Amino acid sequence: MTETVRYERRDGVALVTMNRPEYRNAQNSAMTYALDAAFTRAVEDDEVKVIVLAGAGEHFSAGHDIGSPGRDTDVSFENKAVLWWDHVDKAGGDQRFARESEVYLGMCRRWREIPKPTIASVQGACVAGALMLAWVCDLIVAAEDAFFADPVVRMGIPGVEYFAHPWVLGPRAAKEVLFTGERFSARQAKEWGMLNRVVPRADLEAETLALAGRIAGMPRFGLALAKKAVNQAEDLMGLRSGMDSVFGLHHFAHAHNAEVSGGDSLGGQDARSMRDAGRTG
Protein backbone atom coordinates (compact mmCIF):
# COMPACT_ATOMS: atom_id res chain seq x y z
CA MET A 1 0.00 0.00 0.00
CA THR A 2 1.11 3.56 -0.66
CA GLU A 3 2.49 5.40 2.35
CA THR A 4 -0.03 7.94 3.64
CA VAL A 5 2.84 10.28 4.46
CA ARG A 6 6.29 10.27 2.88
CA TYR A 7 9.40 11.27 4.81
CA GLU A 8 12.79 12.20 3.48
CA ARG A 9 15.75 14.17 4.74
CA ARG A 10 17.61 16.56 2.49
CA ASP A 11 20.69 17.73 4.36
CA GLY A 12 19.31 19.53 7.41
CA VAL A 13 15.70 19.67 6.18
CA ALA A 14 13.02 17.03 6.77
CA LEU A 15 10.48 16.98 3.94
CA VAL A 16 7.15 15.56 5.17
CA THR A 17 4.70 14.99 2.30
CA MET A 18 1.02 14.09 2.58
CA ASN A 19 0.51 11.32 0.06
CA ARG A 20 -3.17 10.74 -0.79
CA PRO A 21 -3.18 12.68 -4.07
CA GLU A 22 -6.12 10.68 -5.47
CA TYR A 23 -8.23 12.22 -2.68
CA ARG A 24 -6.52 15.62 -2.80
CA ASN A 25 -4.65 14.65 0.37
CA ALA A 26 -7.80 14.61 2.49
CA GLN A 27 -6.83 14.09 6.13
CA ASN A 28 -8.15 10.99 7.88
CA SER A 29 -6.96 9.63 11.22
CA ALA A 30 -4.36 7.45 9.52
CA MET A 31 -2.81 10.55 7.98
CA THR A 32 -2.98 12.41 11.29
CA TYR A 33 -0.90 9.79 13.05
CA ALA A 34 1.43 9.32 10.11
CA LEU A 35 2.09 13.06 10.18
CA ASP A 36 2.68 12.94 13.91
CA ALA A 37 5.14 10.06 13.51
CA ALA A 38 7.00 11.95 10.78
CA PHE A 39 7.17 15.15 12.86
CA THR A 40 8.37 13.17 15.87
CA ARG A 41 11.06 11.54 13.76
CA ALA A 42 12.22 14.95 12.56
CA VAL A 43 12.27 16.44 16.06
CA GLU A 44 14.31 13.52 17.41
CA ASP A 45 16.85 13.68 14.56
CA ASP A 46 19.61 16.09 15.58
CA GLU A 47 20.62 16.45 11.93
CA VAL A 48 17.24 17.99 11.06
CA LYS A 49 17.09 21.75 11.59
CA VAL A 50 13.88 22.64 9.71
CA ILE A 51 10.73 20.73 8.76
CA VAL A 52 8.80 21.29 5.53
CA LEU A 53 5.19 20.10 5.18
CA ALA A 54 4.00 19.51 1.60
CA GLY A 55 1.25 17.73 -0.31
CA ALA A 56 1.78 15.29 -3.20
CA GLY A 57 0.07 15.95 -6.52
CA GLU A 58 -1.98 18.91 -7.67
CA HIS A 59 -3.20 20.02 -4.25
CA PHE A 60 -1.81 20.62 -0.78
CA SER A 61 -4.95 19.27 0.89
CA ALA A 62 -8.73 19.32 0.56
CA GLY A 63 -9.07 19.28 4.36
CA HIS A 64 -10.63 16.68 6.60
CA ASP A 65 -11.75 13.44 5.01
CA ILE A 66 -15.54 13.43 4.98
CA GLY A 67 -16.13 11.12 2.03
CA SER A 68 -13.27 8.95 0.77
CA PRO A 69 -13.16 5.13 1.09
CA GLY A 70 -10.39 5.68 3.64
CA ARG A 71 -12.50 7.72 6.02
CA ASP A 72 -11.78 6.01 9.31
CA THR A 73 -13.97 7.65 11.95
CA ASP A 74 -14.71 4.19 13.36
CA VAL A 75 -11.05 3.43 14.08
CA SER A 76 -9.60 3.92 17.55
CA PHE A 77 -7.03 6.66 17.99
CA GLU A 78 -3.82 6.58 20.02
CA ASN A 79 -4.43 9.31 22.61
CA LYS A 80 -1.17 11.14 21.97
CA ALA A 81 -2.41 14.73 21.97
CA VAL A 82 -5.27 14.71 24.49
CA LEU A 83 -5.80 12.34 27.41
CA TRP A 84 -9.40 11.33 26.81
CA TRP A 85 -11.35 8.09 26.35
CA ASP A 86 -11.74 6.33 23.02
CA HIS A 87 -14.55 7.55 20.76
CA VAL A 88 -15.41 4.35 18.92
CA ASP A 89 -18.10 2.94 21.23
CA LYS A 90 -19.53 6.35 22.19
CA ALA A 91 -22.58 8.14 20.79
CA GLY A 92 -23.53 11.65 19.73
CA GLY A 93 -21.53 14.56 21.04
CA ASP A 94 -19.43 12.26 23.21
CA GLN A 95 -18.10 10.53 20.09
CA ARG A 96 -17.48 13.70 18.08
CA PHE A 97 -15.93 15.66 20.95
CA ALA A 98 -13.55 12.84 21.83
CA ARG A 99 -12.35 12.29 18.28
CA GLU A 100 -12.02 15.91 17.21
CA SER A 101 -10.32 16.90 20.46
CA GLU A 102 -7.60 14.35 19.75
CA VAL A 103 -7.31 13.96 16.00
CA TYR A 104 -7.82 17.57 14.92
CA LEU A 105 -7.54 20.28 17.58
CA GLY A 106 -5.21 18.42 19.92
CA MET A 107 -2.84 17.27 17.20
CA CYS A 108 -2.67 20.72 15.64
CA ARG A 109 -1.78 22.25 18.99
CA ARG A 110 0.85 19.55 19.49
CA TRP A 111 2.39 20.32 16.11
CA ARG A 112 2.35 24.08 16.72
CA GLU A 113 4.72 23.41 19.62
CA ILE A 114 7.29 21.50 17.56
CA PRO A 115 10.57 23.11 18.69
CA LYS A 116 12.03 23.23 15.19
CA PRO A 117 10.91 25.74 12.55
CA THR A 118 8.21 24.40 10.24
CA ILE A 119 7.30 25.63 6.76
CA ALA A 120 4.14 24.75 4.83
CA SER A 121 4.64 24.47 1.07
CA VAL A 122 1.21 24.98 -0.48
CA GLN A 123 -0.10 24.46 -4.02
CA GLY A 124 -3.62 24.14 -5.36
CA ALA A 125 -6.34 23.60 -2.78
CA CYS A 126 -5.85 24.43 0.88
CA VAL A 127 -9.39 24.18 2.15
CA ALA A 128 -11.06 23.92 5.59
CA GLY A 129 -9.06 21.41 7.65
CA ALA A 130 -6.05 22.00 5.42
CA LEU A 131 -5.88 25.57 6.72
CA MET A 132 -5.22 24.06 10.13
CA LEU A 133 -2.26 22.10 8.78
CA ALA A 134 -0.78 25.20 7.15
CA TRP A 135 -1.54 27.54 10.06
CA VAL A 136 0.30 25.44 12.64
CA CYS A 137 3.46 25.90 10.59
CA ASP A 138 5.67 28.88 11.37
CA LEU A 139 5.95 30.02 7.77
CA ILE A 140 3.85 29.45 4.65
CA VAL A 141 5.20 29.56 1.10
CA ALA A 142 2.47 29.27 -1.54
CA ALA A 143 2.40 28.76 -5.27
CA GLU A 144 0.64 31.37 -7.36
CA ASP A 145 -2.11 28.85 -8.13
CA ALA A 146 -2.87 28.14 -4.46
CA PHE A 147 -6.36 28.92 -3.21
CA PHE A 148 -7.80 28.89 0.27
CA ALA A 149 -11.24 28.64 1.88
CA ASP A 150 -13.02 27.76 5.08
CA PRO A 151 -16.53 26.97 3.81
CA VAL A 152 -17.75 25.07 6.87
CA VAL A 153 -20.26 27.80 7.78
CA ARG A 154 -22.25 26.10 4.99
CA MET A 155 -22.57 23.25 7.49
CA GLY A 156 -23.81 25.70 10.11
CA ILE A 157 -20.44 25.39 11.89
CA PRO A 158 -18.44 28.52 12.85
CA GLY A 159 -15.10 27.54 11.31
CA VAL A 160 -12.70 24.62 11.56
CA GLU A 161 -11.61 23.19 14.90
CA TYR A 162 -8.25 24.99 15.11
CA PHE A 163 -9.90 28.42 15.13
CA ALA A 164 -6.96 30.73 14.45
CA HIS A 165 -8.79 32.90 11.91
CA PRO A 166 -8.77 36.26 13.75
CA TRP A 167 -5.07 35.91 14.61
CA VAL A 168 -3.92 34.68 11.19
CA LEU A 169 -6.17 36.86 9.03
CA GLY A 170 -7.28 39.71 11.26
CA PRO A 171 -10.89 40.07 12.46
CA ARG A 172 -12.44 41.63 9.35
CA ALA A 173 -10.79 39.31 6.85
CA ALA A 174 -11.70 36.38 9.12
CA LYS A 175 -15.34 37.40 9.04
CA GLU A 176 -15.31 37.78 5.25
CA VAL A 177 -13.74 34.34 4.81
CA LEU A 178 -16.27 32.73 7.16
CA PHE A 179 -19.37 34.69 6.15
CA THR A 180 -18.94 34.08 2.41
CA GLY A 181 -17.22 30.69 2.42
CA GLU A 182 -15.58 31.81 -0.81
CA ARG A 183 -12.14 30.91 -2.04
CA PHE A 184 -9.41 33.48 -1.75
CA SER A 185 -6.22 33.57 -3.76
CA ALA A 186 -2.60 33.39 -2.72
CA ARG A 187 -2.28 37.07 -3.62
CA GLN A 188 -5.15 37.96 -1.30
CA ALA A 189 -3.79 35.71 1.46
CA LYS A 190 -0.41 37.46 1.18
CA GLU A 191 -2.11 40.86 1.39
CA TRP A 192 -3.93 39.78 4.56
CA GLY A 193 -0.63 38.63 6.10
CA MET A 194 -1.37 34.90 6.06
CA LEU A 195 1.52 33.98 3.75
CA ASN A 196 5.22 34.72 3.81
CA ARG A 197 5.92 34.27 0.09
CA VAL A 198 4.08 33.60 -3.16
CA VAL A 199 6.14 31.98 -5.92
CA PRO A 200 5.56 30.41 -9.36
CA ARG A 201 4.27 26.85 -9.11
CA ALA A 202 7.34 25.48 -10.87
CA ASP A 203 9.59 27.08 -8.24
CA LEU A 204 7.60 26.14 -5.13
CA GLU A 205 9.73 23.26 -3.89
CA ALA A 206 13.05 24.92 -4.69
CA GLU A 207 12.04 28.23 -3.10
CA THR A 208 10.71 26.51 0.02
CA LEU A 209 13.81 24.36 0.45
CA ALA A 210 16.08 27.36 -0.14
CA LEU A 211 14.30 29.27 2.64
CA ALA A 212 14.52 26.22 4.90
CA GLY A 213 18.23 25.96 4.15
CA ARG A 214 18.85 29.57 5.18
CA ILE A 215 16.96 29.07 8.44
CA ALA A 216 18.86 25.83 9.08
CA GLY A 217 22.07 27.86 9.36
CA MET A 218 20.84 29.56 12.52
CA PRO A 219 21.55 28.16 16.02
CA ARG A 220 19.04 25.40 16.80
CA PHE A 221 18.34 26.43 20.39
CA GLY A 222 18.00 30.07 19.42
CA LEU A 223 15.40 29.12 16.79
CA ALA A 224 13.48 27.04 19.34
CA LEU A 225 13.42 29.91 21.84
CA ALA A 226 12.43 32.47 19.19
CA LYS A 227 9.57 30.23 18.10
CA LYS A 228 8.43 29.75 21.69
CA ALA A 229 8.57 33.51 22.28
CA VAL A 230 6.28 34.29 19.34
CA ASN A 231 3.88 31.46 20.21
CA GLN A 232 3.68 32.68 23.81
CA ALA A 233 2.94 36.20 22.59
CA GLU A 234 0.10 34.86 20.41
CA ASP A 235 -1.32 32.98 23.38
CA LEU A 236 -1.14 36.12 25.53
CA MET A 237 -3.18 37.79 22.78
CA GLY A 238 -5.85 35.17 23.39
CA LEU A 239 -5.18 32.54 20.72
CA ARG A 240 -5.42 29.45 22.92
CA SER A 241 -8.31 30.59 25.11
CA GLY A 242 -10.19 31.91 22.09
CA MET A 243 -9.73 28.59 20.35
CA ASP A 244 -11.11 26.76 23.39
CA SER A 245 -14.23 28.90 23.43
CA VAL A 246 -14.92 28.43 19.73
CA PHE A 247 -14.35 24.68 19.95
CA GLY A 248 -17.40 24.60 22.21
CA LEU A 249 -19.43 26.52 19.62
CA HIS A 250 -18.16 24.14 16.94
CA HIS A 251 -19.58 21.15 18.80
CA PHE A 252 -22.78 22.94 19.69
CA ALA A 253 -23.27 23.38 15.93
CA HIS A 254 -22.62 19.67 15.27
CA ALA A 255 -25.17 18.76 17.95
CA HIS A 256 -27.73 21.20 16.57
CA ASN A 257 -27.34 19.77 13.08
CA ALA A 258 -27.76 16.22 14.36
CA GLU A 259 -30.84 17.15 16.37
CA VAL A 260 -32.72 18.92 13.58
CA SER A 261 -31.77 16.58 10.74
CA GLY A 262 -32.08 13.10 12.16
CA GLY A 263 -28.43 12.56 13.01
CA ASP A 264 -26.54 14.36 10.23
CA SER A 265 -23.94 16.45 12.10
CA LEU A 266 -22.61 18.00 8.86
CA GLY A 267 -25.72 19.95 7.96
CA GLY A 268 -26.47 18.08 4.74
CA GLN A 269 -23.03 18.69 3.24
CA ASP A 270 -20.75 16.04 1.77
CA ALA A 271 -17.34 15.86 0.12
CA ARG A 272 -18.67 16.91 -3.28
CA SER A 273 -20.69 19.88 -2.05
CA MET A 274 -17.80 21.10 0.07
CA ARG A 275 -15.40 20.66 -2.84
CA ASP A 276 -17.59 22.88 -4.98
CA ALA A 277 -18.31 25.40 -2.20
CA GLY A 278 -17.01 28.89 -2.60
CA ARG A 279 -16.57 28.88 -6.35
CA THR A 280 -17.53 32.25 -7.76
CA GLY A 281 -18.42 33.47 -11.20
PyMOL commands that set and color helices and strands:
alter all, ss='L'
color gray80, all
select helices_A, chain A and resi 21-23+29-44+92-112+129-135+152-155+165-169+171-180+186-192+201-216+220-236+239-260+271-276
alter helices_A, ss='H'
color red, helices_A
select strands_A, chain A and resi 5-10+13-18+50-55+118-122+125-127+139-143+147-149+184-185+197-199
alter strands_A, ss='S'
color yellow, strands_A
deselect
rebuild
show_as cartoon
